[in-house]
Protein backbone atom coordinates (compact mmCIF):
# COMPACT_ATOMS: atom_id res chain seq x y z
CA UNK A 1 0.00 0.00 0.00
CA UNK A 2 1.27 3.48 -0.90
CA UNK A 3 1.33 5.21 2.50
CA UNK A 4 2.31 8.55 0.94
CA UNK A 5 -1.33 8.87 -0.12
CA UNK A 6 -2.17 9.23 3.57
CA UNK A 7 0.45 11.92 4.27
CA UNK A 8 -2.05 14.62 5.38
CA UNK A 9 -3.95 12.21 7.61
CA UNK A 10 -0.78 10.73 9.14
CA UNK A 11 0.57 14.20 9.86
CA UNK A 12 -2.58 15.35 11.64
CA UNK A 13 -2.65 12.06 13.57
CA UNK A 14 0.92 12.81 14.69
CA UNK A 15 -0.08 16.37 15.60
CA UNK A 16 -2.96 15.02 17.70
CA UNK A 17 -0.55 12.71 19.50
CA UNK A 18 1.76 15.67 20.17
CA UNK A 19 -1.05 17.55 21.89
CA UNK A 20 -2.07 14.39 23.73
CA UNK A 21 1.46 14.17 25.13
CA UNK A 22 1.43 17.85 26.09
CA UNK A 23 -1.93 17.47 27.85
CA UNK A 24 -0.61 14.49 29.82
CA UNK A 25 2.43 16.46 31.00
CA UNK A 26 0.22 18.47 33.36
CA UNK A 27 2.24 21.69 32.94
CA UNK A 28 0.07 24.50 31.46
CA UNK A 29 1.92 26.86 29.13
CA UNK A 30 -0.48 28.74 26.80
CA UNK A 31 2.32 30.37 24.78
CA UNK A 32 4.02 27.03 24.14
CA UNK A 33 0.73 25.41 23.14
CA UNK A 34 -0.16 28.29 20.81
CA UNK A 35 3.21 28.34 19.04
CA UNK A 36 3.15 24.56 18.66
CA UNK A 37 -0.34 24.69 17.15
CA UNK A 38 0.56 27.46 14.69
CA UNK A 39 3.72 25.68 13.54
CA UNK A 40 1.96 22.34 13.14
CA UNK A 41 -0.92 24.03 11.32
CA UNK A 42 1.45 25.71 8.87
CA UNK A 43 3.34 22.46 8.23
CA UNK A 44 0.05 20.58 7.77
CA UNK A 45 -1.16 23.10 5.20
CA UNK A 46 2.12 22.77 3.32
CA UNK A 47 1.85 18.97 3.29
CA UNK A 48 -1.73 19.12 1.98
CA UNK A 49 -0.69 21.49 -0.83
CA UNK A 50 2.20 19.20 -1.75
CA UNK A 51 -0.11 16.17 -1.83
CA UNK A 52 -2.71 17.66 -4.19
CA UNK A 53 -1.36 15.73 -7.24
CA UNK A 54 -1.60 12.33 -5.47
CA UNK A 55 -4.14 9.81 -6.75
CA UNK A 56 -5.08 6.29 -5.67
CA UNK A 57 -7.43 3.96 -3.79
CA UNK A 58 -6.73 2.39 -0.39
CA UNK A 59 -8.26 -0.21 1.92
CA UNK A 60 -9.91 -2.34 -0.76
CA UNK A 61 -11.31 0.72 -2.52
CA UNK A 62 -13.04 2.14 0.57
CA UNK A 63 -10.78 5.20 0.65
CA UNK A 64 -10.21 7.35 -2.43
CA UNK A 65 -7.52 9.95 -2.93
CA UNK A 66 -8.37 12.15 -5.92
CA UNK A 67 -8.36 15.83 -6.84
CA UNK A 68 -11.76 16.33 -5.21
CA UNK A 69 -10.71 14.95 -1.83
CA UNK A 70 -7.27 16.58 -1.95
CA UNK A 71 -8.85 19.95 -2.71
CA UNK A 72 -11.05 19.72 0.35
CA UNK A 73 -8.21 18.45 2.53
CA UNK A 74 -6.29 21.57 1.55
CA UNK A 75 -9.28 23.73 2.51
CA UNK A 76 -9.59 21.87 5.82
CA UNK A 77 -5.88 22.34 6.59
CA UNK A 78 -6.17 26.02 5.64
CA UNK A 79 -9.14 26.41 7.95
CA UNK A 80 -7.34 24.65 10.81
CA UNK A 81 -4.31 26.91 10.39
CA UNK A 82 -6.42 30.08 10.32
CA UNK A 83 -8.38 29.01 13.41
CA UNK A 84 -5.27 28.26 15.48
CA UNK A 85 -3.82 31.60 14.39
CA UNK A 86 -6.70 33.40 16.13
CA UNK A 87 -6.16 31.34 19.30
CA UNK A 88 -3.62 33.89 20.55
CA UNK A 89 -6.39 35.12 22.87
CA UNK A 90 -7.83 31.83 24.06
CA UNK A 91 -9.12 33.26 27.33
CA UNK A 92 -12.51 31.69 26.73
CA UNK A 93 -10.91 28.32 27.63
CA UNK A 94 -9.15 27.62 30.94
CA UNK A 95 -5.36 27.51 30.58
CA UNK A 96 -5.18 23.93 31.84
CA UNK A 97 -7.46 22.87 28.99
CA UNK A 98 -5.54 24.54 26.15
CA UNK A 99 -3.71 21.32 25.10
CA UNK A 100 -7.01 19.43 25.06
CA UNK A 101 -8.57 22.23 23.02
CA UNK A 102 -5.88 21.92 20.33
CA UNK A 103 -6.05 18.12 20.56
CA UNK A 104 -9.77 18.12 19.83
CA UNK A 105 -9.35 20.65 17.00
CA UNK A 106 -6.69 18.43 15.44
CA UNK A 107 -8.70 15.24 15.95
CA UNK A 108 -11.77 16.82 14.37
CA UNK A 109 -9.73 18.03 11.38
CA UNK A 110 -8.26 14.53 10.96
CA UNK A 111 -11.76 13.04 11.03
CA UNK A 112 -13.00 15.53 8.43
CA UNK A 113 -10.06 14.69 6.16
CA UNK A 114 -10.99 11.02 6.44
CA UNK A 115 -14.60 11.96 5.74
CA UNK A 116 -13.94 13.65 2.40
CA UNK A 117 -12.01 10.61 1.10
CA UNK A 118 -14.32 7.84 2.33
CA UNK A 119 -16.22 6.11 -0.48
CA UNK A 120 -17.72 3.42 1.75
CA UNK A 121 -20.70 4.04 4.01
CA UNK A 122 -19.26 2.54 7.19
CA UNK A 123 -15.98 4.53 7.48
CA UNK A 124 -17.85 7.61 6.26
CA UNK A 125 -20.23 7.36 9.21
CA UNK A 126 -17.45 6.62 11.70
CA UNK A 127 -15.41 9.63 10.49
CA UNK A 128 -18.45 11.90 10.80
CA UNK A 129 -19.07 10.74 14.37
CA UNK A 130 -15.43 11.20 15.38
CA UNK A 131 -15.55 14.78 14.16
CA UNK A 132 -18.91 15.45 15.79
CA UNK A 133 -17.95 14.16 19.24
CA UNK A 134 -14.74 16.18 19.18
CA UNK A 135 -16.82 19.31 18.53
CA UNK A 136 -19.32 18.48 21.27
CA UNK A 137 -16.48 18.50 23.83
CA UNK A 138 -14.90 21.63 22.31
CA UNK A 139 -18.10 23.57 22.92
CA UNK A 140 -18.22 22.36 26.52
CA UNK A 141 -14.67 23.64 27.27
CA UNK A 142 -15.76 27.26 27.71
CA UNK A 143 -14.65 28.85 30.99
CA UNK A 144 -18.22 29.99 31.64
CA UNK A 145 -19.52 26.49 32.38
CA UNK A 146 -23.16 27.58 32.42
CA UNK A 147 -23.01 28.67 28.78
CA UNK A 148 -20.65 25.85 27.76
CA UNK A 149 -22.76 23.04 29.23
CA UNK A 150 -25.98 24.41 27.76
CA UNK A 151 -24.46 24.82 24.30
CA UNK A 152 -22.69 21.45 24.47
CA UNK A 153 -25.84 19.58 25.45
CA UNK A 154 -27.87 21.32 22.74
CA UNK A 155 -25.26 20.44 20.14
CA UNK A 156 -24.98 16.83 21.35
CA UNK A 157 -28.70 16.06 21.56
CA UNK A 158 -29.61 17.50 18.17
CA UNK A 159 -26.47 15.98 16.62
CA UNK A 160 -27.32 12.55 18.01
CA UNK A 161 -30.83 12.77 16.56
CA UNK A 162 -29.46 13.81 13.15
CA UNK A 163 -26.94 10.97 13.30
CA UNK A 164 -29.67 8.41 14.02
CA UNK A 165 -31.74 9.67 11.09
CA UNK A 166 -28.70 9.56 8.82
CA UNK A 167 -27.69 5.99 9.66
CA UNK A 168 -31.27 4.86 9.01
CA UNK A 169 -31.06 6.47 5.58
CA UNK A 170 -27.72 4.76 4.92
CA UNK A 171 -29.30 1.44 5.88
CA UNK A 172 -32.10 2.03 3.35
CA UNK A 173 -29.55 2.74 0.61
CA UNK A 174 -27.55 -0.34 1.51
CA UNK A 175 -30.69 -2.46 1.47
CA UNK A 176 -31.68 -1.13 -1.96
CA UNK A 177 -28.28 -1.39 -3.66
CA UNK A 178 -26.88 -4.39 -1.71
CA UNK A 179 -23.54 -2.59 -1.45
CA UNK A 180 -21.95 -0.03 0.85
CA UNK A 181 -19.48 1.27 -1.74
CA UNK A 182 -20.34 4.67 -3.17
CA UNK A 183 -19.22 3.52 -6.62
CA UNK A 184 -21.81 0.74 -6.59
CA UNK A 185 -24.43 3.13 -5.24
CA UNK A 186 -23.60 5.55 -8.05
CA UNK A 187 -24.33 2.81 -10.56
CA UNK A 188 -27.52 1.55 -8.94
CA UNK A 189 -29.25 4.61 -7.50
CA UNK A 190 -29.99 6.72 -10.63
CA UNK A 191 -32.30 4.01 -11.94
CA UNK A 192 -33.94 3.46 -8.55
CA UNK A 193 -34.72 7.00 -7.41
CA UNK A 194 -38.34 6.59 -8.47
CA UNK A 195 -38.72 4.11 -5.62
CA UNK A 196 -39.90 5.83 -2.41
CA UNK A 197 -37.50 3.82 -0.23
CA UNK A 198 -34.48 4.97 -2.23
CA UNK A 199 -35.55 8.61 -2.53
CA UNK A 200 -36.30 8.83 1.19
CA UNK A 201 -33.06 6.98 1.95
CA UNK A 202 -31.01 9.58 0.08
CA UNK A 203 -32.71 12.45 1.94
CA UNK A 204 -32.29 10.77 5.33
CA UNK A 205 -28.66 9.95 4.55
CA UNK A 206 -28.08 13.63 3.83
CA UNK A 207 -29.57 14.59 7.19
CA UNK A 208 -26.29 14.27 9.06
CA UNK A 209 -24.59 16.60 6.64
CA UNK A 210 -27.54 18.99 6.64
CA UNK A 211 -26.98 19.16 10.41
CA UNK A 212 -23.30 19.99 9.89
CA UNK A 213 -24.20 22.66 7.36
CA UNK A 214 -27.05 24.02 9.55
CA UNK A 215 -29.64 23.55 6.81
CA UNK A 216 -33.31 23.93 7.79
CA UNK A 217 -34.78 22.03 9.65
CA UNK A 218 -31.48 20.94 11.24
CA UNK A 219 -30.49 24.50 12.14
CA UNK A 220 -32.00 24.97 15.60
CA UNK A 221 -28.73 24.21 17.37
CA UNK A 222 -26.66 26.86 15.60
CA UNK A 223 -27.57 30.14 17.42
CA UNK A 224 -27.28 28.69 20.93
CA UNK A 225 -24.11 26.73 20.15
CA UNK A 226 -22.38 29.67 18.47
CA UNK A 227 -23.28 31.94 21.38
CA UNK A 228 -22.29 29.47 24.10
CA UNK A 229 -19.09 28.06 22.57
CA UNK A 230 -15.62 29.61 22.91
CA UNK A 231 -15.06 32.04 20.05
CA UNK A 232 -12.48 29.85 18.32
CA UNK A 233 -14.65 26.74 18.63
CA UNK A 234 -17.59 28.64 17.14
CA UNK A 235 -15.31 29.83 14.32
CA UNK A 236 -14.24 26.24 13.62
CA UNK A 237 -17.84 25.01 13.55
CA UNK A 238 -18.82 27.91 11.26
CA UNK A 239 -16.00 27.26 8.78
CA UNK A 240 -14.05 23.98 8.77
CA UNK A 241 -16.93 21.62 9.58
CA UNK A 242 -19.05 23.40 6.95
CA UNK A 243 -16.37 22.79 4.30
CA UNK A 244 -16.40 19.04 4.98
CA UNK A 245 -20.21 18.97 4.93
CA UNK A 246 -20.21 20.61 1.50
CA UNK A 247 -17.74 17.98 0.26
CA UNK A 248 -19.85 15.02 1.32
CA UNK A 249 -23.10 16.59 0.16
CA UNK A 250 -21.57 17.06 -3.28
CA UNK A 251 -20.26 13.49 -3.36
CA UNK A 252 -23.61 12.01 -2.29
CA UNK A 253 -25.57 14.24 -4.69
CA UNK A 254 -23.30 13.13 -7.51
CA UNK A 255 -24.43 9.54 -6.82
CA UNK A 256 -27.78 10.32 -8.40
CA UNK A 257 -26.20 11.31 -11.72
CA UNK A 258 -28.72 14.16 -11.97
CA UNK A 259 -31.66 11.77 -11.97
CA UNK A 260 -34.64 11.98 -9.67
CA UNK A 261 -36.83 15.05 -9.55
CA UNK A 262 -37.92 14.22 -6.00
CA UNK A 263 -34.42 14.85 -4.60
CA UNK A 264 -34.01 18.04 -6.63
CA UNK A 265 -37.39 19.39 -5.50
CA UNK A 266 -36.55 18.58 -1.88
CA UNK A 267 -33.21 20.41 -2.12
CA UNK A 268 -34.94 23.39 -3.75
CA UNK A 269 -37.40 23.59 -0.86
CA UNK A 270 -34.63 23.27 1.74
CA UNK A 271 -32.57 25.96 0.01
CA UNK A 272 -35.47 28.42 -0.10
CA UNK A 273 -36.49 27.88 3.52
CA UNK A 274 -32.89 27.98 4.80
CA UNK A 275 -32.14 31.25 3.03
CA UNK A 276 -35.40 32.86 4.12
CA UNK A 277 -35.37 31.69 7.74
CA UNK A 278 -31.69 32.57 8.16
CA UNK A 279 -31.97 36.07 6.74
CA UNK A 280 -35.26 37.01 8.38
CA UNK A 281 -34.10 35.75 11.78
CA UNK A 282 -30.81 37.64 11.46
CA UNK A 283 -32.67 40.94 11.10
CA UNK A 284 -33.49 41.12 14.82
CA UNK A 285 -30.24 39.77 16.31
CA UNK A 286 -28.19 41.86 18.72
CA UNK A 287 -25.48 39.36 19.67
CA UNK A 288 -22.69 39.15 17.09
CA UNK A 289 -22.25 35.36 17.24
CA UNK A 290 -25.98 34.71 16.96
CA UNK A 291 -25.97 36.95 13.89
CA UNK A 292 -23.15 34.82 12.46
CA UNK A 293 -25.18 31.68 13.20
CA UNK A 294 -28.24 32.85 11.29
CA UNK A 295 -25.97 34.10 8.53
CA UNK A 296 -24.52 30.57 8.29
CA UNK A 297 -28.02 29.12 7.93
CA UNK A 298 -28.74 31.50 5.05
CA UNK A 299 -25.36 30.81 3.43
CA UNK A 300 -26.12 27.08 3.58
CA UNK A 301 -29.12 27.75 1.36
CA UNK A 302 -26.90 29.41 -1.24
CA UNK A 303 -24.54 26.41 -1.18
CA UNK A 304 -27.48 24.07 -1.80
CA UNK A 305 -28.33 26.02 -4.96
CA UNK A 306 -25.04 24.89 -6.48
CA UNK A 307 -25.43 21.30 -5.30
CA UNK A 308 -29.03 20.87 -6.50
CA UNK A 309 -27.98 21.95 -9.99
CA UNK A 310 -26.58 18.40 -10.32
CA UNK A 311 -23.92 19.55 -12.80
CA UNK A 312 -20.16 19.95 -12.79
CA UNK A 313 -20.63 23.73 -12.96
CA UNK A 314 -22.88 23.65 -9.90
CA UNK A 315 -20.50 21.41 -7.96
CA UNK A 316 -17.58 23.64 -8.93
CA UNK A 317 -19.52 26.69 -7.78
CA UNK A 318 -20.29 24.98 -4.46
CA UNK A 319 -16.58 24.16 -3.97
CA UNK A 320 -15.63 27.77 -4.66
CA UNK A 321 -18.38 28.95 -2.29
CA UNK A 322 -16.98 26.66 0.43
CA UNK A 323 -13.64 28.47 0.11
CA UNK A 324 -15.43 31.82 0.18
CA UNK A 325 -17.31 30.89 3.37
CA UNK A 326 -14.06 29.82 4.98
CA UNK A 327 -12.40 33.16 4.24
CA UNK A 328 -15.40 35.32 5.13
CA UNK A 329 -16.33 33.66 8.42
CA UNK A 330 -12.75 33.37 9.69
CA UNK A 331 -12.35 37.11 9.06
CA UNK A 332 -15.47 37.89 11.09
CA UNK A 333 -14.34 35.74 14.01
CA UNK A 334 -10.82 37.17 13.82
CA UNK A 335 -12.32 40.60 14.49
CA UNK A 336 -14.58 39.22 17.22
CA UNK A 337 -11.69 37.60 19.10
CA UNK A 338 -9.63 40.79 18.92
CA UNK A 339 -12.43 43.25 19.70
CA UNK A 340 -14.34 41.37 22.40
CA UNK A 341 -11.38 40.45 24.59
CA UNK A 342 -11.44 38.07 27.53
CA UNK A 343 -13.48 35.50 25.62
CA UNK A 344 -16.70 37.35 26.38
CA UNK A 345 -19.64 37.57 24.02
CA UNK A 346 -20.15 40.86 22.24
CA UNK A 347 -23.21 42.59 20.89
CA UNK A 348 -23.12 44.33 17.54
CA UNK A 349 -23.28 47.67 19.39
CA UNK A 350 -19.93 46.75 20.97
CA UNK A 351 -18.27 47.37 17.58
CA UNK A 352 -18.89 51.12 17.96
CA UNK A 353 -15.76 53.13 17.22
CA UNK A 354 -13.83 50.13 15.88
CA UNK A 355 -12.52 52.12 12.91
CA UNK A 356 -10.66 54.41 15.30
CA UNK A 357 -9.49 51.71 17.69
CA UNK A 358 -8.12 49.47 14.91
CA UNK A 359 -8.52 50.59 11.28
CA UNK A 360 -7.28 47.28 9.84
CA UNK A 361 -9.75 45.20 11.88
CA UNK A 362 -12.59 47.53 10.89
CA UNK A 363 -11.58 47.22 7.24
CA UNK A 364 -11.37 43.43 7.50
CA UNK A 365 -14.83 43.25 9.07
CA UNK A 366 -16.32 45.53 6.43
CA UNK A 367 -14.86 43.49 3.56
CA UNK A 368 -16.03 40.23 5.16
CA UNK A 369 -19.64 41.34 5.63
CA UNK A 370 -19.71 42.93 2.17
CA UNK A 371 -18.53 39.59 0.81
CA UNK A 372 -21.17 37.70 2.80
CA UNK A 373 -23.76 40.06 1.32
CA UNK A 374 -22.47 39.37 -2.19
CA UNK A 375 -21.26 42.89 -2.99
CA UNK A 376 -18.65 43.02 -5.80
CA UNK A 377 -15.74 42.79 -6.17
CA UNK A 378 -15.41 40.22 -3.39
CA UNK A 379 -15.00 36.45 -3.20
CA UNK A 380 -18.56 36.16 -1.88
CA UNK A 381 -19.98 37.88 -4.95
CA UNK A 382 -18.07 35.50 -7.23
CA UNK A 383 -19.30 32.48 -5.26
CA UNK A 384 -22.93 33.56 -5.49
CA UNK A 385 -22.53 34.35 -9.17
CA UNK A 386 -21.19 30.85 -9.89
CA UNK A 387 -23.95 28.96 -8.07
CA UNK A 388 -26.68 31.22 -9.48
CA UNK A 389 -25.30 30.80 -13.00
CA UNK A 390 -25.25 27.00 -12.66
CA UNK A 391 -28.82 26.97 -11.33
CA UNK A 392 -30.11 29.15 -14.19
CA UNK A 393 -28.42 26.83 -16.69
CA UNK A 394 -30.47 23.97 -15.23
CA UNK A 395 -33.72 25.97 -15.43
CA UNK A 396 -34.03 27.06 -11.77
CA UNK A 397 -34.76 30.68 -12.62
CA UNK A 398 -37.44 31.14 -9.94
CA UNK A 399 -35.11 29.76 -7.30
CA UNK A 400 -32.40 32.25 -8.27
CA UNK A 401 -34.90 35.12 -8.11
CA UNK A 402 -35.89 34.08 -4.58
CA UNK A 403 -32.20 33.85 -3.66
CA UNK A 404 -31.59 37.37 -4.99
CA UNK A 405 -34.48 38.69 -2.91
CA UNK A 406 -32.85 37.07 0.11
CA UNK A 407 -29.55 38.72 -0.79
CA UNK A 408 -31.30 42.11 -0.70
CA UNK A 409 -32.82 41.29 2.70
CA UNK A 410 -29.40 40.31 4.07
CA UNK A 411 -27.96 43.70 3.09
CA UNK A 412 -29.82 45.30 5.98
CA UNK A 413 -28.20 43.40 8.85
CA UNK A 414 -24.78 43.23 7.20
CA UNK A 415 -24.83 47.00 6.75
CA UNK A 416 -25.85 47.35 10.39
CA UNK A 417 -22.54 45.70 11.32
CA UNK A 418 -20.63 48.16 9.12
CA UNK A 419 -22.65 51.05 10.55
CA UNK A 420 -21.74 50.02 14.09
CA UNK A 421 -18.03 49.79 13.25
CA UNK A 422 -17.78 53.03 11.26
CA UNK A 423 -20.65 55.38 12.06
CA UNK A 424 -21.72 54.67 15.64
CA UNK A 425 -19.99 56.48 18.48
CA UNK A 426 -19.11 54.46 21.60
CA UNK A 427 -20.75 55.30 24.93
CA UNK A 428 -17.46 56.42 26.46
CA UNK A 429 -13.76 56.75 25.62
CA UNK A 430 -12.16 53.51 24.50
CA UNK A 431 -8.43 52.72 24.25
CA UNK A 432 -6.76 51.82 20.96
CA UNK A 433 -7.03 48.14 20.08
CA UNK A 434 -3.45 46.89 19.80
CA UNK A 435 -3.77 43.65 17.87
CA UNK A 436 -0.72 41.34 17.85
CA UNK A 437 1.45 41.35 14.68
CA UNK A 438 0.16 37.93 13.60
CA UNK A 439 -3.44 39.12 13.92
CA UNK A 440 -2.74 42.25 11.87
CA UNK A 441 -0.86 40.26 9.24
CA UNK A 442 -3.68 37.74 9.03
CA UNK A 443 -6.21 40.56 8.64
CA UNK A 444 -4.23 42.07 5.77
CA UNK A 445 -3.95 38.64 4.11
CA UNK A 446 -7.68 37.90 4.40
CA UNK A 447 -8.65 41.32 3.05
CA UNK A 448 -6.31 40.86 0.09
CA UNK A 449 -7.63 37.35 -0.58
CA UNK A 450 -11.25 38.54 -0.35
CA UNK A 451 -10.66 41.24 -2.95
CA UNK A 452 -8.22 39.45 -5.28
CA UNK A 453 -10.37 36.31 -5.44
CA UNK A 454 -13.28 38.57 -6.40
CA UNK A 455 -11.36 40.50 -9.07
CA UNK A 456 -9.36 37.60 -10.52
CA UNK A 457 -10.94 34.28 -9.47
CA UNK A 458 -9.95 32.37 -12.63
CA UNK A 459 -7.27 30.05 -11.10
CA UNK A 460 -9.49 29.14 -8.15
CA UNK A 461 -12.50 28.56 -10.40
CA UNK A 462 -10.42 26.34 -12.69
CA UNK A 463 -9.23 24.32 -9.69
CA UNK A 464 -12.79 23.93 -8.35
CA UNK A 465 -14.16 22.93 -11.76
CA UNK A 466 -11.40 20.33 -12.22
CA UNK A 467 -12.18 18.84 -8.80
CA UNK A 468 -15.91 18.74 -9.62
CA UNK A 469 -15.42 17.12 -13.02
CA UNK A 470 -13.71 14.19 -11.33
CA UNK A 471 -17.03 13.23 -9.75
CA UNK A 472 -19.08 13.23 -12.93
N, C-alpha and C positions, 0 to 999 in steps of 0.2 A: 504494500500500500504506500502511496506517495504522501508522506506526512507533511510535506511542504504545503500541500493544499489546505492544511489546517493551521497554518502559521498564525493568522489573526486570533483564532480561538485558543490555541496553545499559549500565545502571549498573554491574553487576558486571563486565562486560567492561572498562569504564573503570577500575574499581577494580583489576582485575588488571594493567592497563597501568601504573597508578600504582606498584604494587609492583614491576613489571618495571623501571621507570625507577629506582626507589630501589635495587634490587639491582645495577643496572649502574653506579651512582655509586661503588660501592666504599668507602663511608664508613659503617661500622657505627654505629648509634645506636639501641639497643633501645628507649629511651623514646620517641623520635620514631616508630619503627615501630609501637609499641604504641598510641600516641595516634591515629596515622593510621588504624590498623585499627579501633579502637573507633568513631571518628567515622564512617568509611565504613560500618561495620556498622550503626550507628544510622540513618544516612541511607537505606541500602538497605532496612532494615525499614520505615521510613516510606514509601518509594516503593512497596513491595509492598502495604502496607495501603491506600494511596491507589488502587492499580490493581486492587483486588479486583472492582469493578463492571465492568471491561472485558470485552468479549466479541468474538470474531471468529476467522476462519481466515486463515492466511498460507501463502505458498509453495505455491500450488496445492492447498490443503487438507491439506498434510502437517504443519501446526503449528496446534494448536487452543488458543485462549485462552478458557477458560470458568471457571465458579465452582470446579469441581473442581481444575483446574490452578492457579488463582490462590490457592486455599486452601493448597495444598501449597507454592507458592512463598513464601507468607507464613511457613509453618512452617520452611522452609529458611532464609529470611532471619533469622528469630528464632533458629534454632539457630546460624547463623554468628555472629550478634551475641553470643550467650551464650558461645560458645567463645572468641572473641577477647577477651571480658571477663576470662576466667580465664587469659589469656596474660600477665598481669602478672609471673608468675614462670615465664618460659620458659627456665629454666636447663637443661632437658633437651635444648635445641638450641643449638649454638654461635652466638655473637652474630653472626658474619659471615653466618650462614644465616637469620637472622630474616626479612629481606625475602623470601627464597625460600619460607620457611615460609608467610607470609601470602599470597604469590602463589599457591602451590599450594592453600591453603585456598579462596581466592577462585575460582580456576579450577575446582576441584571443585564448588563451590556453583553456579557458572554452568552447568556441565555437567548437574548434577542438576535445575536449573530448566528447561533445555532438555528433559531426559528426561521430566518430568511433563507437558509439553505436546505431545510428539511423538505423532502418530497415524499414522505411517508407519514401517515396520520398519527401513528403512535409517538415517535420522537417529536413531531410538531406539537402535540398536546403537552408532552412533558416539558419541552422548552418554554412554552407559554406559561405553564404553571410555575416553573422555576423563576422566571422573570416577575410574575405577578406577586409571588410570596416575598420576594426580595423587596418589592415596592411597598407591600403592606407594612413591613417592619420599618422601612425608611420613614414612612409617614409618622409612625408611632414615636420615633426618636426625638421629636421636638421637646425642647426644654420645658415648655408649658404643657405639662402632661394632660391637663384637662382638654386642651384643643387637640393634642396629638392622639390621645386615646379615642376621642370622638371621631376624628377624621379617619384613623386607622380602622376602627370597627366598621364605619360606613363603607370604606373602600373594600374591606375584606368580605363583608356580607353580600354586597351587590356583586363583587367579583366572583364569589363562590357560586352565586345563582347563575351568572352569565356562563361560568365554566360548565356547570351542570347541563345547561341548555345546549352549549356547544358540543359537548361529548355525546349527547343524545343525537344531535344532527350528524355527527361523524359516524355514529353507529348505523344510522339510516343509510348513509352513503355507502358504507362498507357492505351492508346487507344487500343493497341494490346492485353494486358493481362486483361483489365478491373479491375485492382487492383493496388493500390499504395504500397502494402506491398511487401517487398523484398522476403518474403517466398513464396508468390503467384507467383511472377515473376520467382523465382527459379524453380517452378514447371512448369510454362507455357513456358518460353523462350527457353529451350533446343530443344523443338520440333518445334519451330517457327523461328529459326534462318535462315532457308532457305528463308524466306520471306524478300524481300529487305527493307520493312519498319522497321522490327524488327532489322535487322543487322545494318542498318544505325542509328536507334534509340540508340542502344547500344554504337556505336562509338561516336555519338553526346553527349550522356549522360556522356561519359568519358571525354569529352572535358574540362569541368571545372577542373577536377583533373589532366589532362594533363597540363593545365595552371599552376596549383599549383606546379607540379613536373618539370615544364620547359621542357616538351617534345616537340620536333619538331612536328608541326610548331607553337606551342604556346610558343616559347622560346625567342621571339624577345625582350621582356621586360627585361629579366634578366640582361644583362650587364649594361644597363643604370640605372636600379633600384638599383643593388648592388653598383654601383659606387656613385650614388647620395644619397643613404640612410645613416643615421648614422650607424656606424660600428655594433653596437649591433642589430639594426633593420635588417641590412643585414644578420647578423649571424642567427637571428631568422627565417628569410625567407628561408635561405639556409638549415636549419636543422629541426626545429619543424614543420613548415608547410609542409615540404617534408614528414615527418613521417606520418602525417595524410593523405596526398594524397596517399601514398603507402597503407595505411589501407583500404581506400575506394575503390581504384582500385582493390585490392585483393578481397574485398567483392563483388564488381560488377562483376568481372571476374568469380568468383565462381558461379554466377547465371547461367552461361551457362552450367555448368556441364561438361565442356570440349568439348561440341558440337559446331559445326559451324566453318568450315575452313576459312570462310571470316574474322571473327574476329581475328583468329590466324594469318592469313596472313597480316592483317592490322597492328597488333602489331609487327610482325616481321619487316615489312617495317619501322615503326616508331622507333623501337629500333636501326636498322642499321643506319638510317639517323641521329638520335639524337647522337649516339656515334661518328659518323664520323664528323658531323658538329661541335660538341662540341670540339673534340680533334684537328681538323685541325684549327679551329678558335683560340684556345688557344695558338697555336704555335707562334703567332705574337703579343701576348698581352704584354704590359709593365706595366700596372696598376695591382696591386695585386688583388683588388676586382673584376675587370673584368676577370682576370684569374680564380678566384674562380667561377664566374658566368658560364663561358664556361665549366669549370670542372663539375659543377652541371648538365649542359645539357648532357654531356657525361655520367655521373654517372646515370642519369635517364634512359638512354638506357640500362645500365647493369641491373637495377632494372626490367625493362620490360621483360628482358630475363627470369627471374624467374616467373613473372606473366603469360606470354604467354605459359609457360609450362603446365598450367591448371592442376597441380597435387599438392598434399599436400607437396611433396618435394620442388617443385618450390615456392609455397607460403611460406613455412618455410624458404627457402633461401632468399626470398624477405624481410621477417620480420627481419632476421638476418642482411641483408644488410642495412635495415633502421637504425638499431642500429649502424652499422659500420659508416654510413654516419653521424649520429649524433655526434659520437665521433670524427671522423676525421675533420669535418668542424668546430666544436666548437674549436678544438685545433688550427686550422689555424687562426681563428678570435681572439682567445685569444692572440696569438702572434702579430697579427696586432694591436689590441688595445694597447698592451703594447709598441710595437716598434714605432708605428706611432706618438702617443702622440698628444694631442690637438684636437683629432677628425678629423685630416686631412687625406686625401687620401695618399697612399704611393705606389710608383712604386717598382717593384721587385728589382731594383738596390739599393733602400733604405735599403735593408736587409744586405748590405755589412758590414762585421765586426761584425755581430750579435753574433757569437760564442765567441767573446772576451767580448762584452758588457754584455751578459747574456747567459752563457752556457746552462742553463736549458731551456730557451726559444728556443734557437737554436736546442737543442736536440728534444724538443717537435715538432717543425716545421718539422724537418727532418723525424721523425717517422710518422707524419701525412701525409706528401706528399708521403713517401714510401708506406704507407697504401693505399692512394688514387690510387697509381700506381699499387697496387696489388703485392708488393714485400713481400715474406715470411720472418720471421713469424709474420705477422701483422693481425689485424682484417679484414682489407680490402682484403687481400689475401684469407682468409677463406670465406668471403662473396662472392667474385667472384667465388671461387671454388664451392660453394654450388649451385649458380644459373647456372653455366656452366654445372655442373654434372646433374642437373635436366633437362636442355634443351637437353643434349645429350641422356638422357634416353627416351625423347619423340621424338627423331629422328632429332633434329635441329642441326646437326653436322656442316653444312655450316655456320649457324648463329654464332656458337661458334667460328669457325675459324676466321670469320670477327671480332668478338669481341676481340679475342686475337691479331689480327693485330692492332686494335685500342689501346689495352693496350700497345703494343710496341711503337706506335706513342706517346702516352701520357708520356712515360718515358722521352722524350726529355724536355718538358716544366716543368715537376716536378723536374727533375735533375737540371734544370736551377735555380729553387728556392733554392735548396740545395747548388748549386755552389755559388750563391750570398751570402748566409748566412755563408759559411765556407771558400770559396776560394777567394772571391773578396775583395780587400782592399778598404776601404772607401776613399773618396776624401780628407778628412782632419781628424784631431783628433776628436774622439767622446767620450763623457763621458760614464762611466759604466751605464748600464740600471738597476736601482734599482726597481725591481718589488715588489709590496706589498706581504706580507706573504701569503695571500689568493691566489693570482695569482700564486706564486711559488708552493704552495701546490696543486693547481688545475692542474698545468702543470705536476707535478710528478704523480698525480693520473691518468691523461689521458694517459701519456706515459706508465704507468704500465698496464692500461686497454687495450691499443692498442696491447701491446706485449702478455700479458697473454691470452687475448681472441683469439690471433692467435696461441699460443702454445697449450692451453687447452680450446678449445671452446665447449666441450661436454655439460656442463650444459646449456649454452645459446642456443645451437642447439636443445637440447631436449625440452626446453621451447618453442622455436619458432615452432618446429614441432607439439607440443601438441596444440598450439594455432591455427595452420593451419588446423590440422585434425578436429577441431570443425566446420569448414566451409564446409567440404566435405559431 
